[in-house]
Amino acid sequence: MKHSTIALLLFCAVGNTSAFASPQPWQKLSPVEQEALAPVQHQWNGLSEKQQHELLLMTEHYPKFTPAEKQRFLSRMTTWVKLTPAQRQAARDKYHAFSKVPPEKREQVKQMLKKQKEQQEQQEQQETKTP
Amino acid sequence: MKNHTQHLDHQQIKALLNRSTEQLDGDILYSLRQARTAALHRQRVPAPVFTLSAVGHRASAMLPHSTGQWLTACLLLAALAGSATAYWHHQQAQQLSHLDIAILTDDLPIKIFID
């Protein structure tokens, strides 16, 4: 009884210290995980355990995304994975700071970006028309 | 009637005692005062007082005494520390995950958050 208690405690002490699971091969991912991570399929086995763990945590929420969110998530995944940990952290900090901006100002920024994008597209169209 | 008698007796006794006391000499009065003080001191109710010695006594009773008990206590502490660390890591990871999802699904383009 005493030995079993000690063994259980040891198991808890050692088992809890591993924060990340061992790397998972692509083939062992669930269909939902494979769908959410499809853009990084070729890089998957080369990713660190920590990064794999971070991405897998995100895929838990993937089924609840709207179609528009799914589309944005998939299109941005490749860019996100290519970033260094420091760049990802900087992006998180910026997003966190931006989330504290009042909604009206956020909307102004969105409108401004939308106009910029439209102007850019118009310029590109004109450039293609005039060789 | 009975009460009246008792009252009279009480008054009489009081007067008698007062008179007797006036007749006592200094040594006897001093001895009586000493005896009264001693009696009051014995009757004093001890108030509960927080003392370090009491805490120390209780703590030493709770501490493990044998090697086996020490080993079990250390393992328990290690398990608790491990669980707390794992929980903290999990919470941190969840927070990061929510932030990452927000960046990847927001209607604002990702490039404005990337240098």
gemmi code that builds the backbone of each chain (N, CA, C; Angstrom):
import gemmi

chains = {
    "A": [
        ("MET", (0.838, -1.199, 0.000), (0.000, 0.000, 0.000), (0.874, 1.251, 0.000)),
        ("LYS", (1.881, 1.226, 0.899), (2.768, 2.374, 1.024), (3.571, 2.558, -0.266)),
        ("HIS", (4.063, 1.404, -0.810), (4.870, 1.467, -2.039), (4.032, 1.956, -3.219)),
        ("SER", (2.772, 1.523, -3.233), (1.917, 1.948, -4.348), (1.639, 3.448, -4.269)),
        ("THR", (1.496, 3.961, -3.031), (1.287, 5.408, -2.861), (2.493, 6.182, -3.366)),
        ("ILE", (3.682, 5.696, -2.983), (4.922, 6.360, -3.409), (5.042, 6.324, -4.924)),
        ("ALA", (4.704, 5.159, -5.513), (4.784, 5.028, -6.976), (3.830, 5.994, -7.664)),
        ("LEU", (2.626, 6.123, -7.087), (1.638, 7.034, -7.654), (2.125, 8.487, -7.586)),
        ("LEU", (2.692, 8.836, -6.432), (3.210, 10.201, -6.256), (4.344, 10.481, -7.231)),
        ("LEU", (5.227, 9.482, -7.379), (6.353, 9.648, -8.318), (5.846, 9.842, -9.733)),
        ("PHE", (4.835, 9.049, -10.078), (4.240, 9.143, -11.423), (3.671, 10.544, -11.659)),
        ("CYS", (2.966, 11.043, -10.620), (2.379, 12.389, -10.737), (3.474, 13.428, -10.878)),
        ("ALA", (4.522, 13.293, -10.044), (5.601, 14.288, -10.050), (6.327, 14.311, -11.379)),
        ("VAL", (6.603, 13.135, -11.924), (7.359, 13.058, -13.178), (6.448, 13.320, -14.368)),
        ("GLY", (5.259, 12.728, -14.340), (4.337, 12.839, -15.461), (3.866, 14.248, -15.728)),
        ("ASN", (3.716, 15.045, -14.656), (3.208, 16.398, -14.821), (4.222, 17.368, -15.382)),
        ("THR", (5.506, 17.018, -15.258), (6.533, 17.987, -15.640), (6.657, 18.135, -17.147)),
        ("SER", (6.171, 17.133, -17.911), (6.279, 17.275, -19.362), (5.129, 18.126, -19.874)),
        ("ALA", (5.433, 19.372, -20.224), (4.392, 20.315, -20.625), (3.875, 20.019, -22.025)),
        ("PHE", (4.741, 19.474, -22.879), (4.336, 19.222, -24.253), (4.376, 17.729, -24.559)),
        ("ALA", (3.426, 17.317, -25.382), (3.414, 15.911, -25.780), (4.531, 15.669, -26.788)),
        ("SER", (4.849, 14.399, -27.031), (5.904, 14.082, -27.997), (5.428, 14.463, -29.402)),
        ("PRO", (6.384, 14.698, -30.340), (5.971, 15.133, -31.679), (5.043, 14.108, -32.328)),
        ("GLN", (4.055, 14.623, -33.040), (3.067, 13.725, -33.651), (3.265, 13.703, -35.157)),
        ("PRO", (3.411, 12.521, -35.748), (3.505, 12.468, -37.209), (2.174, 12.870, -37.848)),
        ("TRP", (2.265, 13.429, -39.062), (1.074, 13.931, -39.760), (-0.007, 12.863, -39.896)),
        ("GLN", (0.417, 11.638, -40.151), (-0.542, 10.553, -40.394), (-1.403, 10.263, -39.150)),
        ("LYS", (-0.866, 10.596, -37.973), (-1.608, 10.273, -36.753), (-2.581, 11.381, -36.330)),
        ("LEU", (-2.596, 12.470, -37.081), (-3.528, 13.556, -36.732), (-4.950, 13.181, -37.140)),
        ("SER", (-5.915, 13.723, -36.425), (-7.324, 13.434, -36.741), (-7.711, 14.155, -38.036)),
        ("PRO", (-8.803, 13.744, -38.691), (-9.219, 14.416, -39.938), (-9.432, 15.924, -39.767)),
        ("VAL", (-10.006, 16.333, -38.622), (-10.236, 17.768, -38.374), (-8.894, 18.494, -38.252)),
        ("GLU", (-7.960, 17.882, -37.534), (-6.637, 18.495, -37.365), (-5.932, 18.608, -38.720)),
        ("GLN", (-6.056, 17.551, -39.518), (-5.416, 17.570, -40.844), (-6.033, 18.644, -41.737)),
        ("GLU", (-7.352, 18.831, -41.621), (-8.016, 19.863, -42.437), (-7.550, 21.259, -42.013)),
        ("ALA", (-7.501, 21.478, -40.687), (-7.119, 22.804, -40.184), (-5.652, 23.117, -40.466)),
        ("LEU", (-4.835, 22.057, -40.504), (-3.398, 22.279, -40.682), (-2.924, 21.923, -42.096)),
        ("ALA", (-3.852, 21.734, -42.982), (-3.504, 21.350, -44.363), (-2.454, 22.271, -45.012)),
        ("PRO", (-2.540, 23.620, -44.802), (-1.539, 24.482, -45.454), (-0.101, 24.208, -45.008)),
        ("VAL", (0.072, 23.594, -43.837), (1.449, 23.348, -43.349), (1.785, 21.854, -43.330)),
        ("GLN", (1.059, 21.098, -44.114), (1.266, 19.633, -44.125), (2.720, 19.252, -44.416)),
        ("HIS", (3.316, 19.950, -45.390), (4.683, 19.572, -45.791), (5.731, 19.983, -44.763)),
        ("GLN", (5.434, 21.022, -44.000), (6.394, 21.458, -42.974), (6.169, 20.744, -41.637)),
        ("TRP", (5.020, 20.088, -41.476), (4.589, 19.587, -40.166), (5.661, 18.777, -39.432)),
        ("ASN", (6.221, 17.775, -40.086), (7.166, 16.899, -39.387), (8.461, 17.631, -38.998)),
        ("GLY", (8.736, 18.761, -39.630), (9.943, 19.524, -39.294), (9.708, 20.571, -38.215)),
        ("LEU", (8.465, 20.740, -37.782), (8.166, 21.743, -36.750), (8.577, 21.240, -35.366)),
        ("SER", (8.907, 22.173, -34.483), (9.287, 21.784, -33.118), (8.062, 21.266, -32.374)),
        ("GLU", (8.336, 20.507, -31.293), (7.233, 19.961, -30.486), (6.345, 21.079, -29.952)),
        ("LYS", (7.000, 22.173, -29.550), (6.262, 23.299, -28.968), (5.315, 23.908, -30.013)),
        ("GLN", (5.850, 24.070, -31.220), (5.023, 24.681, -32.266), (3.869, 23.756, -32.668)),
        ("GLN", (4.183, 22.458, -32.750), (3.122, 21.493, -33.063), (2.018, 21.564, -32.001)),
        ("HIS", (2.459, 21.632, -30.754), (1.503, 21.682, -29.643), (0.634, 22.946, -29.740)),
        ("GLU", (1.272, 24.074, -30.060), (0.528, 25.341, -30.196), (-0.507, 25.257, -31.317)),
        ("LEU", (-0.091, 24.674, -32.443), (-1.006, 24.575, -33.591), (-2.152, 23.612, -33.305)),
        ("LEU", (-1.815, 22.491, -32.640), (-2.867, 21.519, -32.318), (-3.893, 22.098, -31.345)),
        ("LEU", (-3.410, 22.941, -30.430), (-4.350, 23.594, -29.505), (-5.340, 24.464, -30.265)),
        ("MET", (-4.830, 25.140, -31.326), (-5.718, 26.003, -32.121), (-6.757, 25.188, -32.869)),
        ("THR", (-6.345, 24.014, -33.351), (-7.282, 23.213, -34.155), (-8.483, 22.709, -33.335)),
        ("GLU", (-8.348, 22.720, -32.003), (-9.472, 22.297, -31.152), (-10.685, 23.207, -31.373)),
        ("HIS", (-10.409, 24.452, -31.752), (-11.504, 25.427, -31.940), (-11.950, 25.520, -33.403)),
        ("TYR", (-11.209, 24.873, -34.295), (-11.467, 24.989, -35.734), (-12.914, 24.645, -36.123)),
        ("PRO", (-13.498, 23.546, -35.597), (-14.880, 23.224, -36.016), (-15.898, 24.316, -35.691)),
        ("LYS", (-15.581, 25.173, -34.712), (-16.554, 26.219, -34.322), (-16.404, 27.488, -35.163)),
        ("PHE", (-15.392, 27.565, -36.020), (-15.187, 28.767, -36.832), (-16.297, 28.915, -37.876)),
        ("THR", (-16.573, 30.177, -38.249), (-17.498, 30.435, -39.361), (-16.740, 30.146, -40.665)),
        ("PRO", (-17.434, 29.976, -41.802), (-16.701, 29.733, -43.065), (-15.664, 30.819, -43.368)),
        ("ALA", (-16.031, 32.092, -43.084), (-15.086, 33.202, -43.341), (-13.853, 33.078, -42.445)),
        ("GLU", (-14.073, 32.710, -41.195), (-12.957, 32.550, -40.247), (-12.061, 31.377, -40.671)),
        ("LYS", (-12.700, 30.306, -41.116), (-11.939, 29.136, -41.581), (-11.048, 29.523, -42.758)),
        ("GLN", (-11.630, 30.311, -43.663), (-10.894, 30.707, -44.857), (-9.685, 31.571, -44.480)),
        ("ARG", (-9.924, 32.543, -43.562), (-8.829, 33.414, -43.118), (-7.777, 32.601, -42.375)),
        ("PHE", (-8.227, 31.689, -41.512), (-7.324, 30.847, -40.720), (-6.396, 30.044, -41.634)),
        ("LEU", (-6.986, 29.430, -42.659), (-6.200, 28.589, -43.572), (-5.241, 29.421, -44.418)),
        ("SER", (-5.713, 30.607, -44.848), (-4.865, 31.417, -45.725), (-3.689, 32.054, -44.960)),
        ("ARG", (-3.848, 32.245, -43.657), (-2.791, 32.887, -42.871), (-1.846, 31.884, -42.199)),
        ("MET", (-2.237, 30.632, -42.192), (-1.472, 29.603, -41.483), (-0.016, 29.513, -41.957)),
        ("THR", (0.205, 29.517, -43.256), (1.569, 29.379, -43.797), (2.452, 30.544, -43.331)),
        ("THR", (1.902, 31.760, -43.406), (2.654, 32.940, -42.953), (2.979, 32.808, -41.466)),
        ("TRP", (1.990, 32.372, -40.692), (2.143, 32.276, -39.233), (3.245, 31.288, -38.848)),
        ("VAL", (3.262, 30.168, -39.535), (4.246, 29.120, -39.205), (5.672, 29.545, -39.565)),
        ("LYS", (5.774, 30.383, -40.610), (7.104, 30.813, -41.050), (7.737, 31.837, -40.087)),
        ("LEU", (6.933, 32.456, -39.243), (7.458, 33.471, -38.325), (8.325, 32.842, -37.243)),
        ("THR", (9.285, 33.620, -36.753), (10.099, 33.135, -35.629), (9.285, 33.298, -34.344)),
        ("PRO", (9.656, 32.586, -33.276), (8.903, 32.756, -32.018), (8.849, 34.218, -31.572)),
        ("ALA", (9.936, 34.950, -31.775), (9.953, 36.367, -31.368), (8.963, 37.188, -32.199)),
        ("GLN", (8.889, 36.880, -33.499), (7.948, 37.605, -34.372), (6.502, 37.290, -33.985)),
        ("ARG", (6.262, 36.013, -33.652), (4.904, 35.637, -33.251), (4.506, 36.354, -31.952)),
        ("GLN", (5.479, 36.425, -31.032), (5.193, 37.101, -29.759), (4.942, 38.591, -29.983)),
        ("ALA", (5.723, 39.181, -30.894), (5.530, 40.608, -31.204), (4.135, 40.833, -31.805)),
        ("ALA", (3.717, 39.908, -32.671), (2.378, 40.008, -33.272), (1.293, 39.897, -32.203)),
        ("ARG", (1.505, 38.992, -31.244), (0.531, 38.845, -30.146), (0.452, 40.135, -29.332)),
        ("ASP", (1.624, 40.694, -29.048), (1.650, 41.934, -28.260), (0.896, 43.047, -28.990)),
        ("LYS", (1.148, 43.154, -30.314), (0.489, 44.200, -31.102), (-1.025, 43.977, -31.127)),
        ("TYR", (-1.420, 42.723, -31.339), (-2.859, 42.423, -31.394), (-3.516, 42.752, -30.058)),
        ("HIS", (-2.828, 42.367, -28.978), (-3.349, 42.624, -27.630), (-3.511, 44.129, -27.408)),
        ("ALA", (-2.511, 44.889, -27.828), (-2.564, 46.350, -27.671), (-3.699, 46.925, -28.523)),
        ("PHE", (-3.827, 46.393, -29.746), (-4.859, 46.906, -30.663), (-6.269, 46.573, -30.169)),
        ("SER", (-6.406, 45.451, -29.452), (-7.730, 45.056, -28.951), (-8.226, 46.018, -27.877)),
        ("LYS", (-7.279, 46.814, -27.323), (-7.689, 47.772, -26.290), (-8.111, 49.117, -26.886)),
        ("VAL", (-7.929, 49.269, -28.190), (-8.337, 50.503, -28.879), (-9.865, 50.546, -28.925)),
        ("PRO", (-10.477, 51.729, -28.699), (-11.959, 51.806, -28.742), (-12.515, 51.330, -30.092)),
        ("PRO", (-13.704, 50.720, -30.100), (-14.276, 50.147, -31.330), (-14.358, 51.137, -32.498)),
        ("GLU", (-14.672, 52.447, -32.199), (-14.797, 53.441, -33.290), (-13.459, 53.604, -34.006)),
        ("LYS", (-12.391, 53.674, -33.196), (-11.057, 53.841, -33.790), (-10.665, 52.597, -34.582)),
        ("ARG", (-11.024, 51.462, -34.037), (-10.727, 50.195, -34.747), (-11.410, 50.196, -36.113)),
        ("GLU", (-12.648, 50.669, -36.107), (-13.422, 50.718, -37.348), (-12.774, 51.676, -38.344)),
        ("GLN", (-12.274, 52.809, -37.838), (-11.587, 53.787, -38.700), (-10.371, 53.147, -39.377)),
        ("VAL", (-9.614, 52.412, -38.573), (-8.415, 51.739, -39.102), (-8.811, 50.728, -40.172)),
        ("LYS", (-9.882, 49.987, -39.919), (-10.353, 48.978, -40.888), (-10.750, 49.639, -42.213)),
        ("GLN", (-11.470, 50.763, -42.094), (-11.898, 51.483, -43.306), (-10.691, 51.997, -44.090)),
        ("MET", (-9.726, 52.527, -43.350), (-8.513, 53.056, -43.971), (-7.763, 51.938, -44.724)),
        ("LEU", (-7.659, 50.791, -44.085), (-6.965, 49.653, -44.710), (-7.724, 49.160, -45.945)),
        ("LYS", (-9.056, 49.192, -45.830), (-9.893, 48.753, -46.951), (-9.667, 49.663, -48.169)),
        ("LYS", (-9.615, 50.990, -47.920), (-9.376, 51.953, -49.001), (-8.010, 51.726, -49.636)),
        ("GLN", (-7.019, 51.541, -48.765), (-5.644, 51.292, -49.256), (-5.612, 50.078, -50.174)),
        ("LYS", (-6.319, 49.031, -49.746), (-6.343, 47.786, -50.520), (-7.000, 48.008, -51.877)),
        ("GLU", (-8.104, 48.751, -51.876), (-8.829, 49.044, -53.124), (-7.951, 49.850, -54.086)),
        ("GLN", (-7.265, 50.871, -53.531), (-6.375, 51.696, -54.362), (-5.259, 50.855, -54.964)),
        ("GLN", (-4.732, 49.986, -54.131), (-3.641, 49.099, -54.587), (-4.110, 48.195, -55.728)),
        ("GLU", (-5.322, 47.654, -55.581), (-5.879, 46.776, -56.615), (-6.115, 47.545, -57.921)),
        ("GLN", (-6.609, 48.800, -57.792), (-6.829, 49.642, -58.972), (-5.513, 49.912, -59.706)),
        ("GLN", (-4.485, 50.239, -58.911), (-3.157, 50.496, -59.491), (-2.652, 49.276, -60.246)),
        ("GLU", (-2.827, 48.122, -59.628), (-2.368, 46.874, -60.256), (-3.106, 46.609, -61.569)),
        ("GLN", (-4.408, 46.900, -61.553), (-5.221, 46.701, -62.757), (-4.753, 47.631, -63.882)),
        ("GLN", (-4.462, 48.900, -63.505), (-3.998, 49.879, -64.506), (-2.646, 49.462, -65.074)),
        ("GLU", (-1.783, 48.967, -64.199), (-0.448, 48.526, -64.637), (-0.539, 47.355, -65.623)),
        ("THR", (-1.475, 46.471, -65.380), (-1.629, 45.313, -66.287), (-2.223, 45.729, -67.635)),
        ("LYS", (-3.078, 46.801, -67.593), (-3.685, 47.270, -68.855), (-2.674, 47.991, -69.720)),
        ("THR", (-1.780, 48.779, -69.099), (-0.763, 49.537, -69.863), (0.584, 48.825, -69.802)),
        ("PRO", (0.934, 48.114, -70.857), (2.213, 47.364, -70.858), (3.425, 48.311, -70.995)),
    ],
    "B": [
        ("MET", (-41.468, 38.365, 56.987), (-40.943, 38.353, 58.356), (-39.575, 37.697, 58.373)),
        ("LYS", (-39.556, 36.638, 57.679), (-38.287, 35.885, 57.627), (-37.203, 36.713, 56.938)),
        ("ASN", (-37.627, 37.391, 55.836), (-36.698, 38.250, 55.099), (-36.177, 39.372, 55.983)),
        ("HIS", (-37.087, 39.962, 56.760), (-36.707, 41.059, 57.651), (-35.648, 40.592, 58.639)),
        ("THR", (-35.839, 39.372, 59.155), (-34.895, 38.793, 60.119), (-33.531, 38.602, 59.455)),
        ("GLN", (-33.602, 38.106, 58.235), (-32.340, 37.881, 57.503), (-31.616, 39.207, 57.267)),
        ("HIS", (-32.398, 40.262, 56.918), (-31.829, 41.582, 56.664), (-31.141, 42.105, 57.923)),
        ("LEU", (-31.853, 41.945, 59.019), (-31.299, 42.406, 60.301), (-30.032, 41.642, 60.615)),
        ("ASP", (-30.068, 40.367, 60.416), (-28.892, 39.535, 60.701), (-27.697, 39.968, 59.852)),
        ("HIS", (-28.007, 40.235, 58.608), (-26.963, 40.644, 57.675), (-26.334, 41.968, 58.116)),
        ("GLN", (-27.237, 42.910, 58.499), (-26.753, 44.216, 58.953), (-25.944, 44.076, 60.237)),
        ("GLN", (-26.437, 43.220, 61.082), (-25.741, 42.993, 62.353), (-24.357, 42.410, 62.114)),
        ("ILE", (-24.332, 41.442, 61.245), (-23.037, 40.785, 60.957), (-22.068, 41.808, 60.367)),
        ("LYS", (-22.586, 42.648, 59.484), (-21.750, 43.643, 58.833), (-21.175, 44.626, 59.880)),
        ("ALA", (-22.067, 45.066, 60.732), (-21.648, 46.021, 61.770), (-20.635, 45.390, 62.703)),
        ("LEU", (-20.896, 44.153, 63.037), (-19.989, 43.425, 63.925), (-18.600, 43.272, 63.300)),
        ("LEU", (-18.622, 42.937, 62.022), (-17.348, 42.754, 61.305), (-16.587, 44.072, 61.212)),
        ("ASN", (-17.341, 45.154, 60.926), (-16.692, 46.462, 60.840), (-16.060, 46.841, 62.181)),
        ("ARG", (-16.825, 46.589, 63.175), (-16.307, 46.928, 64.510), (-15.083, 46.083, 64.841)),
        ("SER", (-15.167, 44.839, 64.522), (-14.049, 43.922, 64.805), (-12.825, 44.305, 64.006)),
        ("THR", (-13.065, 44.704, 62.765), (-11.937, 45.075, 61.906), (-11.211, 46.294, 62.463)),
        ("GLU", (-12.010, 47.227, 62.983), (-11.400, 48.438, 63.543), (-10.518, 48.107, 64.742)),
        ("GLN", (-10.868, 46.989, 65.371), (-10.107, 46.616, 66.570), (-8.858, 45.794, 66.249)),
        ("LEU", (-8.766, 45.322, 64.987), (-7.612, 44.475, 64.629), (-6.344, 45.297, 64.552)),
        ("ASP", (-5.222, 44.684, 64.869), (-3.965, 45.446, 64.760), (-3.389, 45.355, 63.336)),
        ("GLY", (-2.400, 46.131, 63.066), (-1.835, 46.266, 61.708), (-1.346, 44.965, 61.106)),
        ("ASP", (-0.681, 44.112, 61.898), (-0.118, 42.851, 61.384), (-1.218, 41.927, 60.862)),
        ("ILE", (-2.305, 41.862, 61.682), (-3.399, 40.976, 61.264), (-4.052, 41.492, 59.983)),
        ("LEU", (-4.256, 42.824, 59.907), (-4.850, 43.409, 58.696), (-3.984, 43.128, 57.458)),
        ("TYR", (-2.674, 43.260, 57.646), (-1.732, 43.011, 56.539), (-1.837, 41.550, 56.069)),
        ("SER", (-1.897, 40.632, 57.061), (-2.003, 39.200, 56.722), (-3.297, 38.912, 55.976)),
        ("LEU", (-4.374, 39.559, 56.439), (-5.664, 39.344, 55.772), (-5.635, 39.842, 54.312)),
        ("ARG", (-5.024, 41.028, 54.132), (-4.912, 41.582, 52.766), (-4.102, 40.646, 51.865)),
        ("GLN", (-3.019, 40.122, 52.436), (-2.168, 39.200, 51.673), (-2.948, 37.955, 51.251)),
        ("ALA", (-3.707, 37.422, 52.220), (-4.496, 36.214, 51.963), (-5.555, 36.489, 50.886)),
        ("ARG", (-6.174, 37.699, 50.953), (-7.196, 38.056, 49.952), (-6.572, 38.148, 48.559)),
        ("THR", (-5.407, 38.829, 48.523), (-4.739, 38.970, 47.223), (-4.383, 37.603, 46.630)),
        ("ALA", (-3.857, 36.734, 47.515), (-3.481, 35.388, 47.052), (-4.690, 34.622, 46.539)),
        ("ALA", (-5.807, 34.746, 47.259), (-7.031, 34.041, 46.849), (-7.534, 34.557, 45.501)),
        ("LEU", (-7.491, 35.890, 45.319), (-7.930, 36.470, 44.039), (-7.016, 36.028, 42.899)),
        ("HIS", (-5.730, 35.963, 43.180), (-4.758, 35.554, 42.170), (-5.029, 34.128, 41.688)),
        ("ARG", (-5.394, 33.269, 42.653), (-5.684, 31.868, 42.301), (-6.948, 31.765, 41.459)),
        ("GLN", (-7.894, 32.679, 41.692), (-9.175, 32.627, 40.972), (-9.089, 33.196, 39.568)),
        ("ARG", (-7.997, 33.918, 39.249), (-7.890, 34.603, 37.951), (-7.997, 33.593, 36.799)),
        ("VAL", (-8.896, 33.879, 35.859), (-9.102, 32.967, 34.718), (-8.043, 33.254, 33.658)),
        ("PRO", (-7.285, 32.253, 33.248), (-6.252, 32.523, 32.229), (-6.881, 32.766, 30.855)),
        ("ALA", (-6.594, 33.914, 30.257), (-7.105, 34.236, 28.907), (-6.263, 33.513, 27.870)),
        ("PRO", (-6.874, 33.025, 26.748), (-6.070, 32.344, 25.717), (-5.100, 33.332, 25.057)),
        ("VAL", (-3.834, 32.999, 25.102), (-2.799, 33.881, 24.557), (-2.059, 33.147, 23.454)),
        ("PHE", (-1.820, 33.848, 22.319), (-1.063, 33.256, 21.212), (0.419, 33.258, 21.560)),
        ("THR", (0.993, 32.090, 21.608), (2.428, 32.020, 21.911), (3.129, 31.222, 20.821)),
        ("LEU", (4.372, 31.628, 20.553), (5.161, 30.928, 19.527), (5.469, 29.503, 19.956)),
        ("SER", (5.627, 29.339, 21.284), (5.962, 27.994, 21.757), (4.837, 27.016, 21.438)),
        ("ALA", (3.578, 27.502, 21.549), (2.430, 26.629, 21.248), (2.417, 26.254, 19.768)),
        ("VAL", (2.726, 27.241, 18.925), (2.769, 26.984, 17.480), (3.874, 25.992, 17.163)),
        ("GLY", (5.011, 26.235, 17.759), (6.158, 25.345, 17.543), (5.857, 23.922, 17.974)),
        ("HIS", (5.157, 23.799, 19.089), (4.806, 22.471, 19.597), (3.906, 21.749, 18.604)),
        ("ARG", (2.897, 22.481, 18.100), (1.967, 21.867, 17.137), (2.687, 21.512, 15.837)),
        ("ALA", (3.548, 22.449, 15.392), (4.272, 22.217, 14.134), (5.171, 20.996, 14.244)),
        ("SER", (5.851, 20.881, 15.382), (6.746, 19.723, 15.531), (5.958, 18.423, 15.565)),
        ("ALA", (4.719, 18.499, 16.080), (3.883, 17.294, 16.098), (3.454, 16.894, 14.687)),
        ("MET", (3.323, 17.919, 13.801), (2.885, 17.648, 12.425), (4.037, 17.207, 11.527)),
        ("LEU", (5.266, 17.567, 11.880), (6.407, 17.233, 11.029), (6.641, 15.724, 10.978)),
        ("PRO", (7.103, 15.232, 9.812), (7.403, 13.804, 9.744), (8.570, 13.445, 10.660)),
        ("HIS", (8.519, 12.253, 11.200), (9.562, 11.855, 12.154), (10.481, 10.780, 11.603)),
        ("SER", (9.934, 9.870, 10.803), (10.779, 8.801, 10.267), (11.219, 9.133, 8.838)),
        ("THR", (12.202, 8.375, 8.332), (12.704, 8.596, 6.965), (11.595, 8.371, 5.934)),
        ("GLY", (10.795, 7.338, 6.173), (9.691, 7.033, 5.249), (8.700, 8.176, 5.151)),
        ("GLN", (8.416, 8.748, 6.325), (7.479, 9.879, 6.346), (8.067, 11.079, 5.616)),
        ("TRP", (9.368, 11.295, 5.799), (10.043, 12.411, 5.104), (9.991, 12.194, 3.595)),
        ("LEU", (10.266, 10.941, 3.180), (10.283, 10.611, 1.750), (8.895, 10.844, 1.137)),
        ("THR", (7.871, 10.367, 1.850), (6.503, 10.541, 1.347), (6.148, 12.029, 1.250)),
        ("ALA", (6.549, 12.784, 2.297), (6.250, 14.225, 2.292), (6.947, 14.918, 1.122)),
        ("CYS", (8.217, 14.535, 0.866), (8.968, 15.140, -0.242), (8.315, 14.808, -1.579)),
        ("LEU", (7.910, 13.536, -1.720), (7.259, 13.121, -2.973), (5.938, 13.846, -3.173)),
        ("LEU", (5.206, 14.021, -2.072), (3.937, 14.739, -2.145), (4.165, 16.177, -2.588)),
        ("LEU", (5.197, 16.794, -2.004), (5.535, 18.171, -2.377), (5.937, 18.251, -3.844)),
        ("ALA", (6.759, 17.260, -4.285), (7.209, 17.245, -5.688), (6.007, 17.082, -6.622)),
        ("ALA", (5.074, 16.192, -6.235), (3.876, 15.975, -7.065), (3.038, 17.245, -7.150)),
        ("LEU", (2.924, 17.931, -6.000), (2.153, 19.180, -5.971), (2.812, 20.240, -6.845)),
        ("ALA", (4.153, 20.341, -6.717), (4.882, 21.335, -7.511), (4.747, 21.018, -9.006)),
        ("GLY", (4.842, 19.724, -9.332), (4.711, 19.300, -10.732), (3.336, 19.620, -11.286)),
        ("SER", (2.320, 19.340, -10.481), (0.946, 19.618, -10.924), (0.731, 21.105, -11.122)),
        ("ALA", (1.259, 21.901, -10.184), (1.091, 23.358, -10.286), (1.783, 23.891, -11.538)),
        ("THR", (2.991, 23.375, -11.815), (3.732, 23.823, -13.006), (2.977, 23.440, -14.277)),
        ("ALA", (2.491, 22.188, -14.309), (1.762, 21.724, -15.496), (0.502, 22.549, -15.725)),
        ("TYR", (-0.195, 22.854, -14.638), (-1.418, 23.652, -14.740), (-1.086, 25.046, -15.270)),
        ("TRP", (0.001, 25.622, -14.750), (0.412, 26.965, -15.165), (0.761, 26.962, -16.660)),
        ("HIS", (1.511, 25.921, -17.107), (1.882, 25.797, -18.528), (0.627, 25.686, -19.400)),
        ("HIS", (-0.323, 24.881, -18.916), (-1.548, 24.662, -19.675), (-2.326, 25.977, -19.817)),
        ("GLN", (-2.411, 26.716, -18.716), (-3.133, 27.989, -18.749), (-2.475, 28.979, -19.705)),
        ("GLN", (-1.128, 29.018, -19.648), (-0.366, 29.907, -20.526), (-0.610, 29.548, -21.992)),
        ("ALA", (-0.545, 28.231, -22.264), (-0.732, 27.750, -23.636), (-2.135, 28.078, -24.145)),
        ("GLN", (-3.126, 27.926, -23.280), (-4.511, 28.225, -23.672), (-4.675, 29.708, -24.013)),
        ("GLN", (-4.052, 30.556, -23.186), (-4.150, 32.007, -23.428), (-3.506, 32.368, -24.761)),
        ("LEU", (-2.320, 31.798, -25.005), (-1.619, 32.063, -26.263), (-2.442, 31.574, -27.442)),
        ("SER", (-3.039, 30.393, -27.274), (-3.819, 29.805, -28.346), (-4.998, 30.707, -28.730)),
        ("HIS", (-5.682, 31.241, -27.730), (-6.822, 32.130, -28.000), (-6.371, 33.385, -28.749)),
        ("LEU", (-5.204, 33.887, -28.349), (-4.662, 35.084, -29.005), (-4.263, 34.772, -30.449)),
        ("ASP", (-3.634, 33.620, -30.645), (-3.211, 33.217, -31.995), (-4.420, 33.039, -32.917)),
        ("ILE", (-5.453, 32.404, -32.376), (-6.680, 32.207, -33.169), (-7.277, 33.561, -33.557)),
        ("ALA", (-7.288, 34.479, -32.594), (-7.842, 35.809, -32.880), (-7.062, 36.486, -34.002)),
        ("ILE", (-5.735, 36.364, -33.972), (-4.907, 36.992, -35.022), (-5.195, 36.336, -36.377)),
        ("LEU", (-5.306, 35.016, -36.381), (-5.481, 34.282, -37.637), (-6.904, 34.358, -38.207)),
        ("THR", (-7.861, 34.756, -37.389), (-9.243, 34.794, -37.900), (-9.832, 36.199, -37.928)),
        ("ASP", (-9.134, 37.181, -37.402), (-9.669, 38.551, -37.357), (-9.859, 39.099, -38.775)),
        ("ASP", (-10.819, 40.015, -38.929), (-11.016, 40.591, -40.271), (-9.946, 41.613, -40.630)),
        ("LEU", (-9.090, 41.947, -39.655), (-7.938, 42.795, -39.977), (-6.845, 41.922, -40.578)),
        ("PRO", (-6.171, 42.416, -41.608), (-5.126, 41.568, -42.222), (-3.963, 41.298, -41.259)),
        ("ILE", (-3.419, 40.120, -41.357), (-2.352, 39.694, -40.434), (-1.099, 40.563, -40.561)),
        ("LYS", (-0.906, 41.137, -41.765), (0.353, 41.876, -41.992), (0.481, 43.104, -41.096)),
        ("ILE", (-0.641, 43.649, -40.613), (-0.506, 44.836, -39.758), (0.018, 44.484, -38.357)),
        ("PHE", (-0.003, 43.205, -38.035), (0.534, 42.784, -36.730), (1.945, 42.222, -36.837)),
        ("ILE", (2.409, 42.064, -38.064), (3.740, 41.475, -38.275), (4.691, 42.564, -38.758)),
        ("ASP", (5.891, 42.539, -38.197), (6.899, 43.526, -38.623), (7.389, 43.229, -40.026)),
    ],
}
model = gemmi.Model(1)
for chain_id, residues in chains.items():
    chain = gemmi.Chain(chain_id)
    for i, (resn, *xyz) in enumerate(residues, 1):
        res = gemmi.Residue()
        res.name, res.seqid = resn, gemmi.SeqId(i, " ")
        for name, pos in zip(("N", "CA", "C"), xyz):
            atom = gemmi.Atom()
            atom.name, atom.element = name, gemmi.Element(name[0])
            atom.pos, atom.b_iso = gemmi.Position(*pos), 0.0
            res.add_atom(atom)
        chain.add_residue(res)
    model.add_chain(chain)
structure = gemmi.Structure()
structure.add_model(model)
structure.setup_entities()
